[in-house]
Amino acid sequence: MSEDLYRLIYRSRRLKSAPADRFTTLSEILASAERHNRLTGVSGILLHDDLWFIQILEGSEDAVRSTYGRIIADERHDDPVLLSLEPVKYRRFQTWSMASFGIGMDSRLAFMRMGIDPAIDRARLTPGQIVSLGTAIAALSDIDFTDEADTGRCVA
Ligand SMILES: Cc1cc2nc3c(=O)[nH]c(=O)nc-3n(C[C@H](O)[C@H](O)[C@H](O)COP(=O)(O)O)c2cc1C
């Protein structure tokens, strides 16, 4: 089956808040992301550390554009910056409607595997590095679905 497939990558700033509130916010974001993405055929990953969200959305051009349109209006984050939007031949992250992975220092192994300095300012990651990193983190993470949103969710 052929599909007009696009990959959109953006980053945004996380709002400052207490850790417990951040966790709740992330869980709520993922719940609504899953609900919508399942209907629109969007899949991807949401990477996050204390300062940043970096998200990869894959799906039809219409679906990723309209999803991004909703996301940038969301007040749970700030300053979204579109890093890339391009056609792709296949999905890298087809398993998840939306999975989330931390990219703090505890994920340094994935950075090192990809030859990226684990101390890099996350805002300087290029789209290519983000895709590699997302792939490495997803592969390395022993996803435990009982462990809430921070370790990722599988809805496939
Ligand atoms: C960092 C971040 C990532 C998000 N990712 C998605 C997503 O992948 N898909 C989606 O539909 N909504 C996503 N959202 C939520 C949308 O911004 C929006 O709140 C939601 O789609 C509105 O739907 P609801 O009112 O039915 O929950 C995200 C929001 C934030 C802050």
The ligand as an ORCA input file, in Angstrom:
! r2SCAN-3c Opt
* xyz 0 1
  C       4.666     18.517     23.635
  C       3.286     18.177     23.129
  C       3.121     17.106     22.248
  C       1.858     16.792     21.752
  N       1.719     15.763     20.861
  C       0.518     15.549     20.291
  C       0.358     14.571     19.277
  O       1.280     13.842     18.902
  N      -0.880     14.419     18.725
  C      -1.948     15.162     19.122
  O      -3.034     14.997     18.575
  N      -1.837     16.065     20.107
  C      -0.626     16.283     20.693
  N      -0.512     17.213     21.682
  C      -1.751     17.793     22.229
  C      -2.298     18.894     21.344
  O      -1.517     20.036     21.513
  C      -3.741     19.220     21.730
  O      -3.784     19.577     23.072
  C      -4.670     18.076     21.557
  O      -4.518     17.511     20.319
  C      -6.094     18.591     21.775
  O      -6.936     17.531     21.840
  P      -7.924     17.235     23.057
  O      -8.496     18.570     23.466
  O      -8.904     16.325     22.444
  O      -7.106     16.581     24.133
  C       0.735     17.547     22.173
  C       0.918     18.611     23.061
  C       2.172     18.921     23.541
  C       2.331     20.064     24.502
*
